[in-house]
Amino acid sequence: MKPLRRELRMIFQDPFSSLNPRLTVKDIIGEPLEIHGVARGKAAEDRVAELMKAVGLDPNYMRRYPHEFSGGQRQRIGLARTLSLNPRLIIADEPVSALDVSVQAQVLNLLQELQDRLGLTLIFIAHDLSVVEHVSDRIAVMYVGKIVELAETNELLHHPLHPYAEALLSAIPPADPDIHLERISLQGEVPSPANPPPGCVFHPRCNYAKDMCKLEVPQLVEISADHFVSCHYAAELDLKGIGK
């Protein structure tokens, strides 16, 4: 796995618990460089300074500890550590959910800037659909550990094909407070992945479920160009997306 870890890096959800409180920023960001034999000593310190500048941090602070930084700054430290080995793929696990809204915007804009400049591929995991819309080229909707719909961002947001995606989109508050949209309220609880229901895992909570849904597991199939869905009746349903 060691060679793969240079290509595949992670941004963690909590910017405080994911940083070792006993290490300085210099050691936190420089540790991957030493482990993988990329740089040591003065070369490593120069690389740490370069990475801190890239994420908007002052290199003069590299000998400080994580508790001396704000939440947004700590997430930038984690991002600098992630970028240290020039990865091809970054998995971002809700990287802004623990941050204030104003800081969220700064980190998201930084991610997009670095993505464009460095040619990064991001898998961005989030529950906030406004954030997903802002950062994503394609969206995969998951339910009980399985992808139930996959499409280009605008296509999925405006033309969902899976009932769960429709329910998620109905929960987005409109920008105009005078607009009152009907929210789809799902009944029941999310089943355990260790003991999923037979057939379609969503059928106990689905408003459109029929007998087939209780018996057969739907496959993820391409309904239209680059739009995949796991639903027996996706072609028949007229679901509401944003603006419908």
N, C-alpha and C positions, 0 to 999 in steps of 0.2 A: 504493500500500500504506500510505502514511502515516496516512490516516484510520482504516484498519482496525487499525493497531497500537495505537490508543487503546482499542479494544474487545477486542482479543485480546492477552493477555499470557502470559508464560512464567515458570515456576519451574524452575531448572536443577538437575541432579543433584548437581553438586559445588559446595558453597557457598563454596569458596575460589577456584577457577579462574574462576568466573563473576563475580567482583567484581574491579574494577580496583585493583591494590595501590597505585597512585600517587594514587588519589583518596580523600578523606575520606568518611565515611558520609554527611555532608551533601551532598556533590557526587554520590555514587552514587545516592542516593534522589531528589535534586533534578534530576538530569540530564533525565529524561523530561519534567518540568514545564517546563523551559526549552526543550527541543527542540520541544514541541508548543504553546508559547506560553501555557501555563496560568498560570504564576506566575514571578516573578523577585524577587530581592532579599529584603526582609523577608517578603513574602508567601510566597515559596518556603521560607524558613527556618521559618516558622510551620507550613506544611504538612508539612515534614519532621519537625518535632517531634510533630505530631499523628499521623503515620504510625508513628513509632517507639513512641509510647505504645500505639497500637493493636495492635502486634505484641509488646508486652511488653519494650521496650527503654527505657533512660533517655535522654531527649533531651540530657542533659548530655554524652553520649558522641559526639555527632554530628561532632565534629572529630577523632575518632580514625580510625585506618586499619584495614582488614580484619584484618591480622595480629594486632591487639591484642584480638581477640574469639575466643571458643570456636567450635567447629563449629556448635553449635545457634544461637548468637547471629548467626553469619554467615548462616545460612539465614533467620533472621528479618529480617536486613537485606535479603536478596534478596526476601523476601516483601513488605516495605515498599515496595521499588522497584516490584514487580509491581502493588501496589495503588494506586500514586501517581496513576494516571489514571482510577480508578474503572472498570475493565474489566467487560465483561459475561461474558467467558469467560476462564478461566485454564487453561493446559495445564501440569500438574505432572509433570515427567519424573523419576520416582523421587526425589522430593524428600527422602526420609528414609533412603535406602539407605546413604549415607555417614556417617550419624550413629550414636552409641551408642543402645542400646535405650531407656534412660531419656529421652534427649533426643528420640528418635523420637516417643514418646508425647506429649511436650509440644508438638512441632510439629504433630502430627496433631490434637490437641485444639484447638490454636489455629486450624488450617485450618477445622475444623468450626464453631468458634465464629464465625469471620469469615464463613463461608458462610451461616450462619443469619442473622447480623446484617445483612450487606450484600446478601443475595440472590444470591450468586455461583453460577455454573455451573462445575464443575471436571471436567476430563478428567484422571484420575489414572492415570498409567502406572506399573506396578509388577510385580515378580516375586514379592513376598512376599504369599501369598494371605491370611494373617491380617490384613495391613494392608488389602488390597483389601476383605475382608469388613467391616472396621471402618468404612471411609470411603465405600463405594459404595452407590448406590441401584440401579444396573444394572451388569452386568459384560459386557464383550465379550472373548472369548478369541480371541487371534490366533495364527496359525501361518504362517510364511514370508510375513509382510506382509499376510495376508488374515484377515478376521474369519470364524471357523468356527462361533462360537456367540455368541448375544446374548440375555440374559434378565435379569429382576429378580434381585437378589442371592441371596435365599433359595431361589428357584426353581432357579437354576443350581447352587448349592452342594449342594442336596439331590437334584436330579433332572437331572443332566447328560445331554445327548443326543448329544454328540460324543465319540468315543473319546479324543481328545487331552485334552478337559476332564476326562474320567474319570481319565486317567493323572496329570494335574496335581493333582487332588484327593486321589489316593491317596498323594501325597508329603507331605501335611500331617501332621506328627507329632501323635498324640493327646495330650490334656492329662494323661491317666492313664498313667504309665509301665508299668503292668501290662498295658495293652491292647496287643496286638501285631496290627497290621493288615497285610494283604498288599499290598505296594506293587507297582504295575504298572511293570515295567521295559521301556522302549521300546528296541528294537534299532536299530542303524544310526545315521546322522548326519542332522542337519537339512540339507535340500538348500539349494543356493544360490538366492536369489530371482531371480538373473540367468539361471539355467538350471533351472527347476523340472521335476519329473517330469511326464509326461503324465497326464491324468485328475485324480483327487484328489491334491493335493500331499502328503497325509498317508499315502497308501496303502502306500508302502514300509515304514512303521513300524507300521502298524495291524494289530492282532490280529484284526480282523473283516473285513479287506479281501477283496473278491471280484473276479471278472473285470471287472465293470462299472466298479469303482473305478479300474482301470488305464486305462480308455478315455475315460470321460465326466467332465467337471468338474461336481461337484455345485453347485447354486445355493443361495443363502441363502434358505430358505423358512420360513414360520411354521408350526410343527408344532402348537403350542397357543397359547393367548392370550398374546401378547407374548413368545413364546419362539421365537427363530429359530435355525436350525442349517443347516450346509452339510455334509450327509451323505446318501448315497443310501439308507441303511438305518436312519436314525435312528428311524423309527416302529417298527421291529422289534426293536431292541436294548434290553436291560434292563441299563442301566449303573449302577454304584455311585457314589453321592455320599457326602457326609459323613453319618455315622450309619447307613449301610446295610451 
